[in-house]
Amino acid sequence: MKRTGSNPGERAGFSMLEMMISVAVLSLLLGSLSMALKHSRGLAATSTVHSQLQVSAERAMRRIVADLSRSGDIDLGGVHFPYLFDDGAAQAPFVAHAHAPAAHEAVVGDPDFGATRELVFALPQEADPPGTFGHDVPDIDAGANLIWAADEFSYVLITGVDGINYLQRRTNAGSPAVIASNVERAVFDDTASSGFVIPVDSVRVRLFFRKRDPSGTVQRYSLEQVIKLRNGI
């Protein structure tokens, strides 16, 4: 008997149409995967920017609380502390603290829109050098009263040459130390400026951060805390 080869009705491979369909399906799958990866990277970038703002806000607030909790609602030489002023417009006797107002990106309707309110405050004298016994313990006089330092300290919001807003801590209107960047607005309030909604001898601090993520979307973070001041003692 003569053995024949393969059945003429069977095919050994794919037809051109099948190949084209396979390529099209594969292209769709690869496209979907690429879009999913791009979306995932975008979410990661957004999350990273938001996390950076949160960390910056919490670090800045800790520094401010450490300062103001040692400060006081006091009169020194006929001058009252803390002194509040809006958008860099400090007046006498604190005119040395005046500066150009910071630029703002927020517009009416944004949660971080509004004026910046800065402050000048006093701190107790601490004559003991850092690292020695007694440092961070306020000095007192013979009558057990606090001795207040002659320096004036302030928190101000400045727009840098790079266009970024920086919250600075200054001593005697100079020696700026950057506390945080990407600060859209900083607001320090006492009892009167808050509309009498916070206790006397206290300061409310509100910090508003904003930064654009790689996609251009604005990310925001805000933080608020009320700090009790010393009542001059």
C-alpha positions in Angstrom: 0.0 0.0 0.0 1.3 3.5 -0.9 1.6 5.8 2.1 0.6 9.3 1.3 2.0 12.5 3.0 0.0 15.0 5.0 -3.6 15.6 4.4 -4.0 18.2 1.8 -6.9 19.7 3.9 -4.6 20.4 6.9 -2.4 23.6 7.2 1.1 23.6 8.5 1.0 27.3 9.8 -0.9 30.5 10.2 -2.6 32.4 7.4 -1.8 36.0 6.7 -5.1 37.1 8.2 -4.5 35.2 11.4 -1.1 36.7 11.7 -2.5 40.2 11.3 -5.2 39.6 13.9 -2.6 38.2 16.3 -0.4 41.3 15.8 -3.3 43.6 16.3 -4.3 41.9 19.6 -0.8 41.9 20.8 -0.5 45.6 20.0 -3.7 46.4 21.9 -2.4 44.4 24.9 1.0 46.2 24.8 -0.8 49.6 24.5 -3.0 48.8 27.5 0.0 47.7 29.5 1.9 50.9 28.6 -1.0 53.1 29.6 -1.4 51.2 32.9 2.3 51.6 33.7 2.2 55.3 32.7 -0.9 55.8 35.0 0.8 54.0 37.8 3.9 56.1 37.5 1.7 59.3 37.5 0.0 58.2 40.7 3.3 57.4 42.3 4.7 60.8 41.3 1.5 62.5 42.7 1.8 60.6 45.9 5.5 61.4 46.3 4.8 65.2 45.9 2.0 65.1 48.4 4.1 63.2 50.8 6.9 65.7 50.5 4.6 68.5 51.3 3.2 66.7 54.3 6.7 66.0 55.7 7.8 69.6 55.1 4.6 71.0 56.8 5.0 68.8 59.8 8.7 69.6 60.2 8.1 73.3 59.9 5.3 73.2 62.4 7.4 71.4 64.9 10.0 74.1 64.6 7.5 76.9 65.0 5.8 75.2 68.1 9.3 74.8 69.7 9.8 78.5 69.3 6.4 80.0 70.2 5.8 77.7 73.2 8.9 79.4 74.7 7.8 82.8 73.6 5.4 85.1 75.4 2.5 87.5 75.2 4.4 90.4 76.8 5.4 94.0 76.8 9.1 94.8 76.7 10.2 98.4 76.9 6.8 99.6 76.0 6.7 97.3 72.9 4.2 94.4 72.7 5.1 90.9 71.5 4.1 89.1 69.4 3.6 91.6 66.7 1.6 90.6 63.6 1.8 92.2 60.1 0.3 91.3 56.7 2.2 90.6 53.5 5.5 92.1 54.6 4.0 95.5 55.6 5.6 95.8 59.1 5.2 99.2 60.7 7.1 101.1 63.4 8.7 100.1 65.7 9.1 96.9 63.7 9.7 98.5 60.3 13.1 96.7 60.0 11.1 93.5 59.5 9.3 94.9 56.4 9.9 93.2 53.1 8.4 92.7 49.6 5.3 90.6 49.7 5.5 87.0 48.6 4.1 86.1 45.2 1.0 83.8 45.3 -0.3 81.3 42.8 -3.7 80.7 44.5 -6.7 82.6 43.1 -10.1 83.5 44.6 -12.0 80.3 45.4 -8.8 78.2 46.2 -8.6 76.9 49.8 -5.2 78.5 50.2 -6.1 81.9 48.8 -5.6 84.9 51.0 -3.2 87.2 52.7 -0.1 86.1 54.5 0.2 87.2 58.2 3.7 87.1 59.7 4.9 87.7 63.2 7.7 89.1 65.3 8.2 87.4 68.7 10.5 87.5 71.7 12.3 84.6 73.4 13.7 84.3 77.0 17.4 84.8 77.4 19.5 81.6 77.6 23.0 82.6 78.5 24.3 79.1 78.7 26.0 78.0 75.4 24.6 75.0 73.5 25.9 71.7 74.8 26.4 73.0 78.3 24.5 72.3 81.5 21.6 74.7 81.8 21.2 75.4 78.1 17.5 75.5 77.0 16.6 76.6 80.5 15.5 80.3 80.5 17.5 82.7 82.6 15.8 84.3 85.6 16.6 87.4 87.7 16.9 87.6 91.5 13.1 87.9 91.7 12.6 84.7 89.8 11.3 86.6 86.8 12.3 85.6 83.2 15.0 87.6 81.6 14.0 88.3 78.0 16.5 88.4 75.2 17.1 91.7 73.4 16.8 90.1 70.0 13.7 90.1 67.9 12.8 86.9 66.1 10.4 86.6 63.2 8.7 84.2 60.7 8.3 85.7 57.2 7.3 84.4 53.8 9.7 85.3 51.0 9.7 84.5 47.2 13.1 83.4 46.1 14.8 84.3 42.8 13.7 80.8 41.7 10.1 81.8 42.1 9.6 79.4 45.0 8.1 80.7 48.3 10.2 80.1 51.4 9.2 80.4 55.0 12.1 81.9 56.9 13.0 82.3 60.5 15.0 85.5 61.1 16.9 87.1 63.9 16.7 90.9 64.1 15.3 91.0 60.6 18.4 89.2 59.2 20.3 85.9 59.3 17.4 84.1 57.5 17.1 80.3 58.0 14.8 78.5 55.6 12.1 76.5 57.6 10.2 75.2 54.6 9.7 75.7 50.8 6.7 75.7 48.5 4.7 77.6 51.1 1.8 79.3 49.4 0.6 81.0 52.5 1.5 81.3 56.2 -1.0 82.8 58.7 -0.2 83.6 62.3 -3.1 84.8 64.4 -3.6 86.1 67.9 -6.9 86.3 69.8 -8.1 89.5 68.1 -7.0 88.7 64.5 -8.6 85.3 64.7 -12.0 86.9 65.6 -11.6 85.8 69.2 -11.9 82.1 68.4 -8.6 81.1 70.0 -7.7 81.5 73.7 -5.9 84.6 75.0 -2.1 84.4 75.2 -2.1 82.0 72.2 -1.1 82.0 68.6 -2.8 80.0 65.9 -0.5 78.9 63.0 -1.8 77.9 59.7 0.5 76.7 56.9 -0.6 76.2 53.3 1.7 74.3 50.9 1.3 73.8 47.2 3.5 72.3 44.5 2.8 70.9 41.0 3.5 67.3 40.4 5.2 66.0 37.1 1.8 66.0 35.3 1.3 69.7 36.2 -1.5 69.0 38.7 -1.4 71.2 41.8 -0.9 69.3 45.0 -1.9 70.9 48.3 -1.3 70.3 52.0 -2.3 72.4 55.0 -1.6 72.2 58.7 -3.0 74.2 61.7 -2.1 74.4 65.4 -2.8 76.6 68.3 0.2 77.3 70.6 -0.1 78.6 74.1 2.4 81.4 74.9 4.0 82.3 78.2 2.0 85.0 79.9 5.1 87.1 80.5 6.4 84.8 83.3 
